[in-house]
Amino acid sequence: MLLVYTPHITPRIKYVFKQICTRILNIEVSFTNTVEDFIAHDSLKMSYASQQLGNEFFVRHHPILSEHGLSDIDINVQDWDETKCFFYNGDKSSIPFDIFAASFYLLSRYEEYLPHVKDEYGRFTIKESLAYKHNFLLQPVVDIWANKFRSALEDKYSNFNFPKRNYQIDLAIDVPMAYYFKHKGLMRIIGGTFGDVFQFKFKRLYQRLSVLLGFKKDPYDTYKWILNKQKQIKSKLTVFFLIGDFSTYDKNISINKKQFVSLIKSIGDYCRVGLKVSYFAVENPKILKKEKRNMEAIINTALKASRNSFSKLYLPKTYRSLIELEIQEDYTMGYVNDIGFRAGTCTPFYFYEIDYETQTPLMIKPFCFMDAAALKIKSQLDKRETLERLIQEVKKVNGTFTAVFHNYSFSNEERWKGFKKLFTLILNSTHEN
């Protein structure tokens, strides 16, 4: 166990130390503000304060972990070996940066509370992030810093047995539209057919009629392939179904359709089923509550995980709604159109409520790769190389590679060519350990 001496034990200090020490490094941690107890401890220990007590392992603390609410923080990002860091400590500290303060800044999404330019959906954009501006977006820096911290501790306490963690994968599959042509209802089928004619999309008209007449498989019906992949791995895929009402933004099949309910149940026999929160439910707790209740009626168990439509995320409002409904996991923390670590980590973490200065029970599963973002990369080779580099970054820290795909990205449509191979590449990455 690591004993941390700090004059003032704050909720922020307890939160970030437990994330770095316990969840990333697998080291139990406890705290004391009594010098005598610290001196008496005969195992792993460090001080986290403004001044060193003696010759112990010491990290000079940054004021952010002793503050309440938000403040105007001056951040100077600097090089640190192969990575970047901020909140420089000087030479007297055992490590040159206060990685705990820097990690809190990234994990709490401090920058997303500050004034920033939003996109057309009101989302925080990649160009507003510190990681993008200082070119460390493609590294799980919090995990890299944690491993540097462990290495420094190993030098100080060579007799201590430091545990290791294993590389893992956590894959999410979005289903915003279960079928492209089937089970849409008479009016939508007629409307779609006339739309194809008037827009001169005769290839799609032929495909539509072939599917509706039973001659061809619906292009979005990739579930047999998904289930076959699930049977090949130990970890559970999480499949998020959109079951909200039809709208301009959400165009899935009605849950009044027996075929749709049957599909969700059949997927639930093999995979974890989550809720893809509809566009309007993200900002309306009453709609969200209804969708949660409907999903639980289908899967016949408590709903554990959700992902927001369009990856809309408004802090802290969005997460407060999930917490109130006792949803345990969120898979929205990431960028839709860009690849990278939005929260600077590849390790799941609990959402910290800055307004109330408390750790919440909501576990955030941050993703670093989404299929839609990979569409920007033109060649198949470049897509593969980009994904492989990202996997290697996570493997270096033995973290969790979390990615989001869609049911239609496994279709035979030209724009999604090669995405089955990318998905399989992630699955096979665990075999190389």
QUIFEN-V576401 format. One record per run of one state. SS is the DSSP state (H for helix, E for strand, C for the rest). FROM is the first residue (numbers start at 1). TO is the last residue. If there is no record, write none. Layout:
# QUIFEN-V576401
SS;FROM;TO, SS;FROM;TO
This chain:
# QUIFEN-V576401
C;1;1, E;2;5, C;6;10, H;11;24, C;25;28, E;29;32, C;33;34, H;35;40, C;41;44, E;45;49, C;50;57, E;58;60, C;61;62, H;63;66, C;67;77, E;78;80, C;81;82, E;83;85, C;86;87, E;88;88, C;89;96, E;97;97, C;98;98, H;99;107, C;108;109, H;110;113, C;114;117, E;118;118, C;119;123, E;124;124, C;125;125, H;126;128, C;129;129, H;130;133, C;134;140, H;141;156, C;157;167, E;168;175, C;176;185, H;186;198, C;199;201, H;202;212, C;213;222, H;223;230, C;231;237, E;238;241, C;242;257, H;258;268, C;269;271, E;272;277, C;278;284, H;285;299, C;300;304, E;305;308, H;309;311, C;312;316, H;317;324, C;325;328, E;329;330, C;331;348, E;349;353, C;354;357, E;358;364, C;365;368, E;369;370, H;371;374, C;375;379, H;380;396, C;397;399, E;400;406, H;407;410, C;411;413, H;414;416, C;417;418, H;419;428, C;429;433
